[in-house]
Amino acid sequence: MARTHSNLSEPPLPLFAGPQPVPKPASTRDSTPSYLRDHRKRLRSRFMDGGADAMPDYELLEMVLFSALPRQDVKPLARRLIDTFGDLAGVVGASPVQLRRVDGVGDGVICALKLASAVATRAARARVMNRHAISSWAALLDYCHTVMAHRDVEHVRVLFLDRKNTLIADEELGRGTVDHVPVYPREILRRALEVGACALILVHNHPSGDPTPSQADISMTERIRQGAGALSLVLHDHLIIGQSREFSFRSEGLL
């Protein structure tokens, strides 16, 4: 019997096959809607071209939220946060408890905002540490506002200076309630001797936003001034930080 060839056989494979495109796994494909990608691209371009001054607070906040909510329109949330806390500084300075009260805020958003706050604080601190405090006074005030202006309870910080008025240490030495913080002059002066300081600047905040000193603030400052003098230390100033301005005991003639 004659041998027949099947017509159903597959054609031979090519000897040299070129590289074939590998489909992207579904889990890694960018599912962000095109209108969101375009909006975010425009914001990034405006930021790169004109810097932060060319953008309102809510748009800068949108950019902070991009990574936390990569496939969501964050403009409504950014506006809600600004409306709730007043400005960008108020948003990044708000506590996690306060932030969670805002609709749409979860762990990812809180992490992004706290990261922005930490970066701002570190950058402001770097501009004053190991610098002459008096000649860097504007930067020092900026740092104090960055760290303390939007705290929801009172905090006390002490800036320790060497004999050349260079800032050598910055420490939080007290935390209290919305209208009171315990201050222990002995602890402050003991710490000044430990770090080898020759002078110090007291800083505390008023969560109410009004930096006007209370009688207790004035009395406490005088006790620390007298104790410092007995140890040959100088109290340069006591700054009370409000939300938009500060009160300087030195400038107001109280030191």
Residue frames as qw, qx, qy, qz and C-alpha x, y, z in Angstrom:
[[0.000, 0.889, 0.458, 0.000, 0.00, 0.00, 0.00],
 [0.388, 0.546, -0.040, 0.742, 1.25, 3.44, -0.88],
 [0.383, -0.437, -0.470, 0.665, 2.19, 5.64, 2.08],
 [0.061, 0.807, 0.352, 0.470, 0.21, 8.87, 2.28],
 [0.300, 0.075, -0.345, 0.886, 1.15, 12.15, 3.98],
 [0.131, -0.711, -0.640, 0.261, -1.23, 13.81, 6.40],
 [0.169, 0.637, 0.206, 0.724, -2.40, 17.34, 5.52],
 [0.491, -0.820, -0.231, -0.180, -2.97, 18.05, 9.23],
 [0.743, -0.184, -0.205, 0.610, 0.68, 18.30, 10.23],
 [0.165, -0.935, -0.098, 0.298, 1.84, 21.63, 11.75],
 [0.546, 0.772, -0.178, 0.271, 4.29, 23.79, 9.81],
 [0.753, -0.072, -0.318, 0.571, 7.87, 23.65, 11.05],
 [0.314, -0.893, -0.129, 0.296, 8.97, 26.33, 13.54],
 [0.423, 0.853, -0.222, 0.212, 11.45, 28.94, 12.27],
 [0.796, 0.048, -0.363, 0.482, 15.04, 28.25, 13.11],
 [0.326, -0.020, -0.293, 0.899, 15.67, 31.75, 14.46],
 [0.167, -0.790, -0.566, -0.167, 12.69, 33.29, 16.14],
 [0.143, 0.529, -0.157, 0.822, 12.94, 36.96, 17.03],
 [0.057, -0.082, -0.687, 0.719, 12.20, 38.21, 20.57],
 [0.249, -0.556, -0.693, -0.386, 8.54, 38.01, 21.35],
 [0.217, -0.506, 0.196, -0.812, 6.76, 40.65, 23.47],
 [0.295, -0.195, -0.867, 0.351, 6.04, 39.47, 26.97],
 [0.312, -0.692, -0.404, -0.511, 2.58, 40.53, 28.14],
 [0.027, -0.395, 0.504, -0.768, 2.63, 42.58, 31.31],
 [0.220, -0.314, -0.892, 0.240, 1.00, 40.77, 34.22],
 [0.200, -0.729, -0.485, -0.440, -2.40, 42.18, 34.98],
 [0.555, -0.705, -0.328, 0.296, -1.34, 43.07, 38.52],
 [0.468, -0.378, 0.088, 0.794, 1.39, 45.47, 37.27],
 [0.239, 0.519, 0.488, 0.660, -0.56, 47.24, 34.57],
 [0.028, -0.105, -0.242, 0.964, -1.27, 50.91, 35.22],
 [0.026, -0.574, -0.803, -0.156, -4.99, 51.04, 35.80],
 [0.072, -0.503, -0.252, 0.823, -5.01, 54.75, 36.58],
 [0.443, 0.763, 0.470, -0.019, -7.65, 56.46, 34.41],
 [0.563, 0.362, 0.199, 0.715, -6.13, 58.55, 31.65],
 [0.067, -0.864, -0.153, -0.475, -7.69, 61.79, 32.89],
 [0.655, -0.747, 0.053, 0.098, -5.98, 61.29, 36.28],
 [0.779, -0.064, 0.206, 0.588, -2.62, 60.53, 34.65],
 [0.342, 0.619, 0.225, 0.670, -2.92, 63.70, 32.56],
 [0.336, -0.896, -0.100, -0.273, -3.94, 65.82, 35.57],
 [0.757, -0.579, 0.119, 0.280, -1.04, 64.55, 37.66],
 [0.689, 0.194, 0.233, 0.658, 1.37, 65.06, 34.79],
 [0.118, 0.799, 0.177, 0.562, 0.20, 68.69, 34.45],
 [0.531, -0.844, 0.003, -0.071, 0.65, 69.31, 38.19],
 [0.811, -0.306, 0.186, 0.463, 4.15, 67.84, 38.15],
 [0.530, 0.455, 0.241, 0.674, 5.09, 69.95, 35.13],
 [0.121, -0.889, -0.118, -0.425, 3.80, 73.13, 36.78],
 [0.694, -0.704, 0.078, 0.128, 5.71, 72.31, 39.94],
 [0.779, -0.072, 0.238, 0.576, 8.93, 71.63, 38.04],
 [0.378, 0.588, 0.257, 0.667, 8.56, 74.77, 35.92],
 [0.123, -0.757, -0.041, -0.641, 7.37, 77.27, 38.54],
 [0.239, 0.155, -0.731, 0.620, 8.10, 75.69, 41.91],
 [0.171, -0.468, -0.805, 0.322, 5.83, 75.68, 44.94],
 [0.037, 0.395, 0.181, -0.900, 5.09, 79.42, 44.65],
 [0.282, 0.086, -0.530, -0.795, 3.21, 78.76, 41.42],
 [0.462, -0.262, -0.814, -0.237, 0.74, 76.41, 43.10],
 [0.524, -0.549, 0.102, -0.643, -1.94, 76.82, 45.78],
 [0.356, -0.400, 0.763, -0.361, -1.81, 74.76, 48.95],
 [0.839, 0.099, 0.396, -0.359, -4.41, 72.22, 47.85],
 [0.789, 0.551, -0.260, -0.080, -2.44, 71.36, 44.67],
 [0.148, 0.585, -0.749, 0.275, 0.76, 70.80, 46.62],
 [0.571, -0.194, 0.660, -0.447, -1.25, 68.62, 48.96],
 [0.888, 0.346, 0.009, -0.302, -2.59, 66.68, 45.98],
 [0.568, 0.593, -0.564, 0.085, 0.98, 65.87, 44.98],
 [0.201, -0.432, 0.775, -0.416, 1.76, 64.64, 48.49],
 [0.721, 0.034, 0.513, -0.465, -1.27, 62.34, 48.28],
 [0.649, 0.467, -0.458, -0.389, -0.45, 60.87, 44.85],
 [0.312, 0.322, -0.889, 0.089, 1.57, 57.98, 46.26],
 [0.296, -0.009, 0.772, -0.562, -0.95, 57.21, 49.01],
 [0.609, 0.469, 0.521, -0.371, -3.92, 57.04, 46.61],
 [0.245, -0.298, 0.626, 0.678, -2.39, 56.22, 43.21],
 [0.027, 0.277, 0.802, 0.528, -5.65, 55.46, 41.36],
 [0.105, -0.746, -0.630, 0.189, -7.98, 57.97, 42.99],
 [0.141, 0.719, 0.128, 0.669, -8.80, 61.59, 42.31],
 [0.522, -0.337, -0.509, 0.596, -7.29, 63.23, 45.41],
 [0.058, 0.370, 0.065, 0.925, -8.39, 66.80, 44.70],
 [0.536, -0.619, -0.309, -0.483, -11.63, 66.52, 46.75],
 [0.789, -0.436, -0.326, 0.285, -9.73, 65.06, 49.70],
 [0.489, 0.092, -0.121, 0.859, -7.03, 67.73, 49.46],
 [0.160, -0.506, -0.148, -0.834, -9.69, 70.45, 49.55],
 [0.699, -0.588, -0.354, -0.202, -11.45, 68.81, 52.53],
 [0.743, -0.254, -0.286, 0.549, -8.18, 68.68, 54.45],
 [0.259, 0.242, -0.027, 0.935, -7.39, 72.33, 53.72],
 [0.393, -0.574, -0.269, -0.666, -10.93, 73.38, 54.71],
 [0.779, -0.505, -0.371, 0.023, -10.62, 71.40, 57.95],
 [0.726, -0.395, -0.128, 0.549, -7.16, 72.51, 59.07],
 [0.054, -0.916, -0.062, 0.394, -6.86, 75.92, 57.45],
 [0.336, 0.816, -0.429, -0.194, -3.69, 75.59, 55.40],
 [0.805, 0.322, -0.496, 0.057, -1.02, 73.14, 54.29],
 [0.156, 0.420, -0.700, 0.556, 0.99, 73.56, 57.49],
 [0.597, -0.208, 0.402, -0.663, -2.12, 72.80, 59.51],
 [0.923, 0.149, -0.191, -0.299, -2.75, 69.62, 57.53],
 [0.712, 0.322, -0.568, 0.257, 0.74, 68.13, 57.84],
 [0.038, 0.371, -0.623, 0.687, 0.92, 69.22, 61.47],
 [0.737, -0.283, 0.009, -0.613, -2.40, 67.64, 62.46],
 [0.385, -0.327, 0.836, -0.213, -2.33, 64.57, 64.67],
 [0.151, -0.023, -0.932, -0.327, -3.35, 61.14, 63.33],
 [0.073, 0.466, 0.797, -0.376, -6.45, 61.27, 65.56],
 [0.239, 0.614, 0.104, -0.745, -7.50, 64.59, 64.01],
 [0.193, 0.349, -0.660, -0.637, -6.75, 63.38, 60.48],
 [0.007, 0.155, 0.984, 0.089, -8.84, 60.22, 60.84],
 [0.241, 0.543, 0.568, -0.570, -11.92, 62.35, 61.44],
 [0.312, 0.538, -0.288, -0.729, -11.73, 63.56, 57.83],
 [0.862, 0.309, 0.339, -0.217, -13.66, 61.43, 55.34],
 [0.765, 0.621, -0.162, 0.058, -11.30, 59.55, 53.03],
 [0.051, 0.746, -0.615, 0.250, -8.26, 59.56, 55.32],
 [0.977, -0.181, -0.111, -0.033, -6.73, 56.17, 56.10],
 [0.756, -0.499, 0.217, 0.365, -3.35, 54.81, 57.13],
 [0.672, 0.288, 0.302, 0.611, -1.75, 55.49, 53.74],
 [0.097, 0.854, 0.158, 0.487, -2.77, 59.15, 53.74],
 [0.547, -0.834, 0.069, -0.004, -1.67, 59.63, 57.35],
 [0.810, -0.222, 0.250, 0.482, 1.71, 58.05, 56.57],
 [0.505, 0.532, 0.259, 0.629, 2.20, 60.34, 53.55],
 [0.130, -0.909, -0.089, -0.385, 1.33, 63.45, 55.57],
 [0.686, -0.701, 0.145, 0.133, 3.51, 62.50, 58.54],
 [0.779, 0.061, 0.246, 0.574, 6.37, 61.81, 56.13],
 [0.276, 0.738, 0.173, 0.591, 5.95, 65.29, 54.62],
 [0.421, -0.887, 0.011, -0.188, 5.94, 66.76, 58.13],
 [0.820, -0.428, 0.184, 0.333, 9.10, 64.86, 59.09],
 [0.649, 0.343, 0.225, 0.641, 10.93, 66.01, 55.95],
 [0.028, 0.859, 0.112, 0.500, 9.94, 69.64, 56.57],
 [0.614, -0.785, 0.073, -0.022, 11.05, 69.43, 60.20],
 [0.835, -0.186, 0.208, 0.474, 14.39, 67.82, 59.36],
 [0.497, 0.546, 0.200, 0.645, 15.08, 70.41, 56.65],
 [0.182, -0.899, -0.044, -0.395, 14.21, 73.34, 58.94],
 [0.749, -0.638, 0.122, 0.131, 16.31, 71.89, 61.76],
 [0.808, 0.102, 0.174, 0.553, 19.30, 71.40, 59.46],
 [0.285, 0.747, 0.104, 0.592, 19.27, 75.13, 58.72],
 [0.328, -0.850, 0.135, -0.390, 19.79, 76.05, 62.39],
 [0.899, -0.406, 0.063, 0.153, 21.79, 73.25, 64.02],
 [0.727, -0.200, 0.156, 0.638, 25.45, 74.11, 64.55],
 [0.278, 0.624, 0.229, 0.693, 24.77, 77.65, 63.33],
 [0.134, -0.010, -0.361, 0.923, 25.05, 80.95, 65.16],
 [0.016, 0.587, 0.797, -0.140, 21.56, 81.34, 66.63],
 [0.021, 0.713, 0.222, -0.664, 21.38, 85.12, 66.65],
 [0.083, 0.441, -0.487, -0.750, 22.57, 85.62, 63.07],
 [0.177, -0.105, -0.886, -0.415, 20.26, 82.79, 61.95],
 [0.256, 0.158, 0.592, -0.748, 17.28, 84.13, 63.90],
 [0.616, 0.254, -0.163, -0.728, 14.81, 84.06, 61.00],
 [0.584, 0.169, -0.773, -0.184, 15.67, 80.43, 60.25],
 [0.104, 0.004, -0.856, 0.506, 15.38, 79.58, 63.94],
 [0.448, 0.199, 0.337, -0.804, 11.90, 81.12, 64.13],
 [0.659, 0.252, -0.453, -0.545, 10.91, 79.22, 60.99],
 [0.405, 0.119, -0.900, 0.112, 12.09, 75.99, 62.58],
 [0.123, 0.091, 0.718, -0.679, 10.15, 76.67, 65.79],
 [0.586, 0.249, 0.058, -0.769, 6.97, 77.37, 63.83],
 [0.596, 0.241, -0.684, -0.343, 7.45, 74.26, 61.69],
 [0.322, 0.049, -0.905, 0.274, 7.85, 72.04, 64.74],
 [0.089, -0.251, -0.737, 0.621, 5.35, 73.61, 67.16],
 [0.243, 0.028, -0.053, -0.968, 2.80, 75.95, 65.61],
 [0.666, -0.076, -0.383, -0.636, 0.16, 73.31, 64.90],
 [0.259, 0.008, -0.918, 0.300, 0.58, 71.01, 67.90],
 [0.488, -0.542, -0.466, -0.501, -2.70, 70.24, 69.64],
 [0.680, -0.676, -0.235, 0.159, -1.17, 70.25, 73.13],
 [0.058, -0.951, 0.297, -0.060, 1.51, 72.42, 74.73],
 [0.911, 0.067, -0.123, 0.387, 5.14, 71.37, 74.31],
 [0.251, -0.923, 0.245, 0.161, 8.33, 72.85, 75.76],
 [0.850, 0.340, -0.070, 0.396, 11.58, 72.77, 73.81],
 [0.390, -0.843, 0.183, 0.323, 14.94, 74.09, 74.91],
 [0.699, 0.648, -0.119, 0.277, 17.60, 75.26, 72.48],
 [0.700, -0.609, 0.104, 0.358, 21.07, 74.94, 74.02],
 [0.462, 0.853, -0.140, 0.198, 23.87, 77.25, 72.85],
 [0.791, -0.115, -0.181, 0.573, 27.61, 77.23, 73.39],
 [0.340, -0.630, -0.119, 0.688, 29.72, 80.23, 74.37],
 [0.122, -0.138, 0.445, 0.876, 29.69, 81.44, 70.73],
 [0.533, 0.335, 0.281, -0.724, 25.87, 81.21, 70.62],
 [0.374, 0.216, -0.783, -0.447, 26.03, 78.24, 68.26],
 [0.825, -0.152, 0.098, -0.536, 23.08, 75.89, 68.60],
 [0.108, 0.414, -0.903, 0.042, 24.50, 72.62, 69.91],
 [0.025, -0.207, -0.971, 0.116, 21.35, 70.79, 71.07],
 [0.464, -0.118, -0.146, -0.866, 17.59, 71.01, 70.67],
 [0.185, -0.109, -0.965, 0.150, 15.39, 68.90, 72.93],
 [0.527, -0.498, -0.325, -0.607, 11.76, 68.55, 73.90],
 [0.217, 0.135, -0.765, 0.591, 11.62, 68.63, 77.70],
 [0.259, 0.234, 0.651, -0.673, 7.91, 68.78, 78.40],
 [0.247, -0.217, -0.690, -0.645, 4.49, 67.91, 77.01],
 [0.174, 0.133, 0.638, -0.739, 1.16, 68.78, 78.55],
 [0.306, 0.584, 0.737, -0.150, -2.45, 69.59, 77.73],
 [0.331, 0.709, 0.421, 0.459, -4.18, 72.12, 75.50],
 [0.056, -0.909, -0.020, -0.413, -3.46, 74.96, 77.95],
 [0.508, -0.766, 0.378, -0.112, -0.76, 73.79, 80.34],
 [0.832, 0.307, -0.417, 0.201, 2.59, 72.04, 80.28],
 [0.714, -0.679, 0.022, 0.169, 4.63, 71.13, 83.37],
 [0.492, 0.721, -0.307, 0.379, 8.01, 72.85, 83.36],
 [0.807, -0.536, -0.073, 0.236, 10.78, 71.87, 85.76],
 [0.154, 0.941, -0.293, 0.075, 13.53, 74.52, 85.89],
 [0.547, -0.578, 0.603, 0.056, 15.88, 72.14, 87.71],
 [0.813, 0.192, 0.524, 0.164, 15.60, 69.58, 84.88],
 [0.515, 0.842, 0.072, 0.142, 16.20, 72.24, 82.22],
 [0.071, -0.901, 0.420, -0.079, 19.28, 73.61, 83.98],
 [0.716, -0.342, 0.604, 0.078, 20.63, 70.13, 84.72],
 [0.793, 0.430, 0.387, 0.191, 20.34, 69.25, 81.03],
 [0.297, 0.941, -0.131, 0.100, 22.09, 72.49, 80.05],
 [0.344, -0.737, 0.582, 0.013, 25.09, 71.52, 82.17],
 [0.813, -0.024, 0.576, 0.083, 25.09, 67.97, 80.74],
 [0.708, 0.598, 0.285, 0.246, 25.34, 69.16, 77.13],
 [0.566, -0.184, 0.060, 0.802, 27.92, 71.82, 78.00],
 [0.156, 0.788, 0.401, 0.440, 25.69, 74.77, 77.16],
 [0.304, -0.093, -0.261, 0.911, 26.50, 78.34, 78.12],
 [0.319, 0.157, 0.073, -0.932, 23.12, 79.81, 77.12],
 [0.173, 0.313, 0.932, 0.064, 19.61, 78.65, 76.29],
 [0.343, -0.019, -0.218, -0.913, 16.41, 79.67, 74.57],
 [0.347, 0.240, 0.830, -0.365, 13.08, 78.40, 75.87],
 [0.330, 0.033, -0.514, -0.791, 10.35, 77.67, 73.33],
 [0.235, 0.271, 0.901, -0.243, 6.79, 76.57, 73.93],
 [0.109, -0.249, -0.616, -0.740, 3.56, 76.70, 71.95],
 [0.380, 0.212, 0.486, -0.758, 0.02, 77.87, 72.61],
 [0.213, 0.254, 0.896, 0.295, -2.43, 75.55, 70.79],
 [0.198, 0.754, 0.489, -0.391, -5.07, 78.29, 71.00],
 [0.534, 0.603, 0.296, 0.514, -3.03, 80.18, 68.42],
 [0.100, -0.950, 0.022, -0.296, -2.59, 83.27, 70.62],
 [0.729, 0.168, -0.426, 0.509, 1.05, 83.53, 71.81],
 [0.214, -0.746, 0.179, -0.605, 0.34, 86.12, 74.51],
 [0.393, 0.136, -0.812, 0.410, 2.07, 84.90, 77.72],
 [0.604, -0.653, -0.408, -0.205, 0.09, 84.02, 80.81],
 [0.332, -0.823, 0.345, -0.306, 1.16, 85.09, 84.28],
 [0.907, -0.276, 0.312, 0.063, 2.33, 81.51, 84.84],
 [0.786, 0.479, 0.045, 0.388, 4.53, 81.79, 81.72],
 [0.121, 0.853, -0.226, 0.455, 6.06, 85.00, 83.03],
 [0.621, -0.666, 0.351, -0.219, 6.69, 83.59, 86.52],
 [0.958, -0.024, 0.229, 0.170, 8.22, 80.38, 85.19],
 [0.622, 0.652, -0.062, 0.429, 10.53, 82.32, 82.88],
 [0.138, -0.850, 0.316, -0.398, 11.77, 84.45, 85.77],
 [0.822, -0.456, 0.336, -0.066, 12.52, 81.36, 87.87],
 [0.903, 0.231, 0.159, 0.324, 14.55, 79.84, 85.06],
 [0.344, 0.817, -0.143, 0.439, 16.38, 83.13, 84.46],
 [0.407, -0.786, 0.368, -0.286, 17.39, 83.36, 88.11],
 [0.912, -0.231, 0.334, 0.056, 18.45, 79.71, 88.26],
 [0.785, 0.503, 0.055, 0.359, 20.46, 80.06, 85.07],
 [0.098, 0.883, -0.247, 0.388, 22.21, 83.13, 86.41],
 [0.660, -0.633, 0.380, -0.142, 23.25, 81.25, 89.54],
 [0.880, -0.036, 0.410, 0.236, 24.96, 78.68, 87.29],
 [0.156, -0.563, 0.408, 0.702, 26.58, 81.29, 85.01],
 [0.326, 0.341, 0.782, 0.408, 24.17, 80.42, 82.21],
 [0.155, 0.232, -0.064, -0.958, 22.35, 82.99, 80.10],
 [0.390, 0.534, 0.744, -0.098, 18.66, 82.79, 79.21],
 [0.174, -0.020, 0.400, 0.899, 18.64, 84.55, 75.84],
 [0.433, -0.037, -0.219, -0.874, 14.91, 84.42, 75.20],
 [0.356, 0.230, 0.868, -0.260, 11.63, 82.66, 75.76],
 [0.268, 0.080, -0.520, -0.807, 9.60, 82.25, 72.58],
 [0.500, 0.289, 0.704, -0.414, 5.89, 81.43, 72.63],
 [0.005, -0.059, 0.741, 0.669, 4.77, 80.06, 69.28],
 [0.555, 0.392, 0.411, -0.608, 1.25, 80.74, 68.02],
 [0.723, 0.391, 0.559, 0.107, -0.26, 79.61, 64.75],
 [0.520, 0.759, 0.203, 0.334, 0.72, 82.70, 62.78],
 [0.130, 0.817, -0.295, 0.478, 3.10, 84.67, 65.01],
 [0.718, -0.163, -0.528, 0.424, 5.36, 84.35, 68.00],
 [0.331, -0.922, 0.009, -0.199, 5.93, 86.28, 71.24],
 [0.670, 0.282, -0.405, 0.554, 9.52, 87.04, 72.25],
 [0.547, -0.747, -0.282, 0.250, 10.15, 87.84, 75.91],
 [0.537, -0.235, 0.108, 0.803, 13.39, 89.57, 74.92],
 [0.149, 0.372, 0.411, 0.819, 11.76, 91.76, 72.26],
 [0.349, -0.729, -0.439, -0.394, 8.89, 92.68, 74.59],
 [0.009, -0.649, 0.388, -0.655, 11.20, 93.73, 77.41],
 [0.834, -0.454, 0.008, -0.314, 10.38, 90.85, 79.74],
 [0.919, -0.153, -0.020, 0.362, 13.96, 89.57, 79.82]]
